[in-house]
């Protein structure tokens, strides 16, 4: 090959290589999400009904690659032999058993001293259970309405060896469940498919919102923790929730894995403190106020939509 043809070959090869680089698609990292389940409110259910609900929730997780969740326990809800036996089933199945206070108090309405002692009160109920893990979650995700109260509680938790059980994807499943239970009580044989559709759409909307916010604030997709509750709604539809996330390309991960993300060690400097940790970090940055409503999630945002659908 003469020098002219050799140069032409090299040039065409370089053009081809450049072209191949320009058409390479951008690969967006698949979001990862873990399940965290709050409260264990039995709503006055009989032992048979409560055990059935507990089994249904555990079975849904087991069917999906034996997924391990984190259960944030409100002590007053399980302070009985039946309640403790239900929680113990979660620990025996390999799920994390974590602290959500005894009384589920709204921290801004109570003194630091009262609230701190309430935190230790539930620890006494669950510390000997299999799966006990020193992760703490504030009721209603409210971490303090003054700098002093916020920082006192953060210091107290650190002193007692607790890490934060922050939520990244906040949602209002508790409100949908409230309306679902009211419908079942009024009309036991109601068609509940509308609630299922609404719930899945709601979670998908919230998950994509918080993941998008995470990418803007952190520059990446956090290992997400989804907030849902031990309730009738999830007894019926948790398996559908897991299928939905997988079908949309999200990876289901164990809660213990999710909590290894550095985002759960963050301490946003905002007041009032709380909400989703992604919301709080966005608020701290100060550039996203146009998309940050307060509170981050609440039944008031869902009421008119559900009313319109007659749910």
N, C-alpha and C positions, 0 to 999 in steps of 0.2 A: 504494500500500500504506500503510495507517495505521500509526501508531507501534506499536500492540499487535501487529499481525501481523508487522511488521518485526522486533520483538524476539523473537517466537516463532520466526521463521525463523532468526535468528542463533543462538538457543539450541539449536535442533535441529541446526543445522550444526555447532556446537561439540561437541555430544554425539556426532554422527556421526564427527567428526574424532578425538575422544578414543577412541571405540570402535575406529576403524580402527587407531589406534596400539596399542591393547592387544592386538589380534589379530595384529599383525605378528610373524612368527616370528623368533626369534633366529638370526642367521646365524653359525655357527661357522666360523672360518677353516679352510680345507682344509690339513691337514698337508702339508709338503713333505719329500722325502727323497732323499738322494743315495747312490750306491753307492761304498763304499770296499773295496778288495780287498787283503788282507794276505798276506805271506810268499812266495808263488810257490814253495812246496815242491812239487817234481816227484815225490816219493815213489819215486825210482829209475826213473821211466818212461823208456822208450826215446825217442829223438828223434821217431819217428813218432807215438807216443802223446802225448808232451808237446805237440807242435805241434797235434795234433788237439784237445786240451783247450783250448789257448790260442785256437785259431780259434773253438771253440764259445762260449767266454766273450765274446770280442770280437763275435761275430755276434749274440749275445743282446742286447748293449747297442746295437748298430747298428740292430737291428730296432725298437727302442723309441725312435724319434725321434733316433737317433744319439746316445744318452745318453753323456755323458762321465763316467767314474769317476776315482777317485784310487787308484793302485796303490802300496802301501807295501811296499818291496822289502827283503827280508832277504838281505844280500849273499852269505852262504855258499851259499844255494840257487841262485844264478844266476851264480856265479863260474866260468863256462866259456863258451866261444863259443856253445854252444847256449842256455844260460841267458840270456846277454846279448842274443842275437837275439830271444828271446821277449819280453823286456822292451821292446826297441826297437820291436817291433810295436805295443805299447801307446802308446808315445810318438808314433810315426808316425800313429796313429789319433786323436791329439788328447787322449789321457788324461794326467792328471797322474802324474808319476813321483816318488815321495817316499821318505823315509828311514825305515827300520824297523830300523836297526843292521845290522851285518855278521853277528854271531854269534847273534842272538836270545837274548841273555842275560837272565836274571831279575835286574833291577837290584839288589834287596836283597842278592843273593849276591855282588856284585862291588863293588870300590872305585869311587869316582867317577872316578878317573884312568883305570882300565881301561875303564869304560863309555863315557866321553867319547871316548877314542881309537877305540873300536869304532864309534862313530857316524861319525867322520870316515873310517873305513876303507871303509864302504859308499859314502860320498859320492864317493870316488875312482872307484868303479865306474860310477856313474850320472850324474855331473855333466855329462858331455858328450852325454848322450842327449837326443833331442827330448822335450819335455814335462817336463824336470827342474824340480822345484819344491821350494823349501826349506820343506817341511812335515815334521814329525817325529812319529812315534808310538812310544810305549814298548811293548816286547814284554809281552804279557799285561796291558797297560794299567797297569803298576805303576810309579809315578812317584817312588818313594822311601819308605823306611820310617822316616826321621828328617827333622826339619826341615832340618838341615844338608845332607843328601844331596839332598833335594828341591830346595832353593833353589840349591845349587851347579849342579845340572843345568839348572835353569831359566835361570840366569845364563849358563851356557855356551852354551845354544841361542840365547839372545838375542844374545850376542856374535858368534855365527857366522851370524846372519841368519835363524834358523829360527822359523817360527810353529808352533804346536801343531796336530797333526792329530788332535784329539780325536774320540772316538766319542760320539755321543749315544744311539744305539740299539745296545746291546751284545747279543750272542747267542752261542750255542754251536754254530754250524754245524760247527765243527771236530770236535766230539764225534760228531755225527750222521754226518758224513763218515767218521770212523774206523770206526764200526760198519757203515756201508754198504760200505766197502771190504773189511772182514772177511767180510761176507756174499757179496760178489761173488767173493772169493778162494775161499771154501768151496764155493759153488754158483753158478757163472758165469751160469746161465740163470734165476736167481731173479726172481720178480716184485718189482719195486722200488716199486710204487705206494704201499705203506705208508710207505716212507721219504719219498716226496714229500709225502704228506698230513701226516705228522708235522712235516716241515720247515716247510711253509707255516703250519701252526697255531702252531708254535713262534715263527716270526718275527712273526706277527701278534700273538701274545700279548705278546711283548717290545716290539714297536713301540707298541702301545696303552698298555702300562705306562709306558714312558719318555716318551711324548707327554703322558700324563696328569700325570706328575710335572713335566714341563717347564711345563705350564700352571699348576701350583700354585706352583712355585718362581720362575719368571720372569714369570708372569702372561700367558704367550703360548706358542704352539707354536714351538719353535726350528726353524731350518732343519736338519733331521736328517741325520746321517751314519750309515749302517748298516754295521756291521762284518761282513764275510764273508771267505772265503778262496778262494784260487786252488786249487781241489780238484775231486775227481770229483763230489761232491754238486752243486756249482754248474755244472759242465760239463753235468750232466743237467737241472738244474732252475732255473737262473737266470732263464730266460725266463718260467717259471711264477711266480717270485717277483715279477717286474716286472708281469706281468699282474694278480696278486693285489692289489698295492698300488693300481694304477690302478682296478681294479674296485671297490675299497672307498673310492674318493674321494680317495686321496692323490695328490699331484702329484710326479712324478719330475723332479728337477732335476740339473743338472751339479754335480759335486763342487766345482768352483771357485766356483760361485754359493753353495753351502752354506757354504763357509768364509768368506764375507763377513759371516756373522752374528757379532755382537759376543760371543756366548757362547764363541767359540773364542779370545778374548783373556782369558778369565777365568783367575784363578790361585787356586783354592780353598785356603783355609787349613785343611787337614786332614792328619792323619797316622794311618795310612799313606796316602800320596797316590796317586790314580789312579782306576780304574774309569771308567765313563761320566762325561763332564763333567756331565751332568744329575744323576747319582747323587752326584757329589762336591759339587756346589752344594747339593743337598738335605741332604747330611751336614753341610755347613758351617752351614746354617741351624739344624739341631738339632731340627727339629719333625717329622721324618719317619722316625725310627728304627724305627717299627713296621712299615714297609714296605721298609726297606733291609737286605737280607741281605749278608753279606760272605763271599767275593767276590760281586760283583754277578751274575755268570754263571759257571757251571762245569758240567762234565759230571756232577758228583754230583747236580745238580738234575734231570737228564734220565734218569739210569740206570734208576731203578725204573720210570718211565713206559715207557721203551722195552723194558725186560725184560718188563713186563706185556703189551705188544703183540707180543712175540717178534720184535722188530726188531734 
